[in-house]
Amino acid sequence: MRKLYVIGIGAGDPDQVTMQAVKAMRKAEAFFVIGKGTEKQELVDVRTTILAEHVDTPHRIIEITDPPRERTPADYAGVVVDWHERRSELLEAAFDQVDGIGAILVWGDPALYDSTLRMVEHVLARGRADFGYEVIPGVTSIAALAARHRMVLHR
């Protein structure tokens, strides 16, 4: 069975990527990167920097162009549902190019403020792709900032 890792990379600092994330990255043969155009190319560049620093195994990067969506629609929820569906179709098509293990590098932690897990569930719900997936948590910006400023987050 094919496998997908959804890997949290924190705020983009290669030194804050967890060892669990590094181990998962080293198992992947392909990384899916959803590009958001030239104005956000830096987001792709940081991911490739993280891969260059931590992955010493052969791999390839499969870029997926993020489908456009209206940013201030009257029906925001409907537009987002449609956008997630179109993104999941693109991920499914890209995953067809991988026979073994693929991975997606997600900002922060995949369980917080991100739609990647919903996208993966959409792919599986359609039933055309068969794979297992594992979520690797990332260092959140809150944890990184609290550590940087030597703050305790509780009383």
C-alpha positions in Angstrom: 0.0 0.0 0.0 1.2 3.5 -0.8 1.7 6.0 2.0 1.5 9.7 2.5 3.2 11.7 5.3 1.7 15.0 6.2 4.6 16.7 7.9 4.5 19.8 10.1 7.6 22.0 9.5 6.9 24.7 12.0 7.5 28.3 11.1 10.0 27.4 8.4 13.2 27.4 10.5 15.2 24.2 9.4 16.5 24.0 13.0 13.0 23.6 14.4 12.0 20.6 12.3 11.6 17.7 14.6 13.6 14.5 14.3 10.3 12.6 13.7 9.7 14.9 10.7 13.3 14.4 9.4 12.9 10.6 9.7 9.6 10.7 7.7 11.1 13.1 5.1 14.0 10.6 4.5 11.5 7.9 3.7 9.6 9.8 1.1 10.4 9.5 -2.6 8.3 12.5 -3.6 7.3 15.8 -2.0 4.1 17.6 -3.1 4.4 21.3 -2.9 1.4 23.5 -3.6 2.7 26.6 -5.2 0.8 29.9 -4.8 2.4 31.8 -7.7 5.5 34.1 -8.0 4.4 36.5 -5.2 4.6 33.6 -2.7 7.6 31.7 -4.2 9.4 32.1 -0.9 7.0 29.6 0.7 8.3 27.0 -1.9 11.9 28.1 -1.4 11.8 27.6 2.3 10.4 24.0 1.8 13.2 23.2 -0.6 15.8 24.6 1.8 14.4 22.4 4.6 14.6 19.4 2.2 18.2 20.3 1.2 19.3 20.5 4.8 17.6 17.4 6.1 17.1 14.9 3.3 20.1 13.0 1.9 18.0 10.4 0.1 16.9 10.5 -3.5 13.6 12.4 -3.9 11.7 14.6 -6.3 9.5 17.6 -5.9 6.1 17.6 -7.6 4.7 21.1 -7.8 0.9 21.6 -7.7 -0.4 25.0 -8.7 -2.9 26.1 -6.2 -6.3 26.8 -7.9 -7.4 30.4 -7.6 -10.3 31.3 -5.3 -12.2 34.5 -4.6 -10.9 36.0 -1.4 -14.0 38.1 -0.3 -17.0 36.2 -1.6 -20.6 36.5 -0.4 -20.6 32.7 0.3 -17.2 32.3 1.9 -17.9 28.7 3.2 -19.1 27.6 -0.2 -16.1 29.0 -2.0 -13.7 27.3 0.5 -15.5 23.9 0.1 -15.1 24.2 -3.7 -11.5 25.3 -3.4 -10.7 22.3 -1.1 -12.3 20.0 -3.6 -10.3 21.3 -6.5 -7.1 21.2 -4.4 -7.8 17.6 -3.5 -8.3 16.6 -7.2 -4.9 18.1 -8.0 -3.3 16.2 -5.1 -4.9 13.0 -6.2 -3.6 13.4 -9.7 -0.1 14.2 -8.4 -0.2 11.2 -6.0 -0.8 9.0 -9.0 2.8 9.7 -10.0 4.1 8.0 -6.9 4.4 4.3 -6.3 5.6 4.3 -2.7 5.8 7.1 -0.2 4.9 10.7 -0.8 4.9 13.7 1.6 3.5 17.1 2.0 5.4 19.7 4.1 2.8 21.8 6.0 3.5 25.1 7.8 3.2 24.9 11.6 1.3 21.8 12.7 -1.0 20.0 10.2 -3.8 19.8 12.8 -3.9 23.6 13.3 -4.9 26.3 10.8 -4.4 24.2 7.7 -6.7 22.4 5.2 -4.3 19.7 4.1 -5.9 16.9 6.3 -9.3 17.8 4.8 -7.8 17.6 1.4 -6.3 14.2 2.0 -9.7 13.0 3.4 -11.4 14.3 0.2 -9.0 12.2 -1.9 -9.7 9.1 0.1 -13.4 9.6 0.2 -13.6 9.6 -3.6 -12.2 6.0 -3.5 -10.0 6.2 -6.6 -6.7 6.4 -4.6 -5.7 3.8 -2.1 -3.1 4.8 0.5 -2.5 5.2 4.2 -1.3 8.4 5.8 0.4 9.5 8.9 0.4 13.0 10.4 3.7 14.3 11.9 3.2 17.3 14.2 5.3 20.4 13.9 6.5 23.0 16.3 3.8 25.7 16.5 4.6 29.4 16.3 3.2 29.8 19.8 5.7 27.3 21.2 8.6 28.8 19.2 7.8 32.3 20.3 7.3 31.3 24.0 10.7 29.6 23.9 12.4 32.5 22.1 11.1 35.0 24.7 11.6 32.7 27.6 7.9 32.8 28.5 5.8 30.4 30.5 2.4 29.9 28.9 0.6 29.0 32.1 0.4 30.4 35.6 
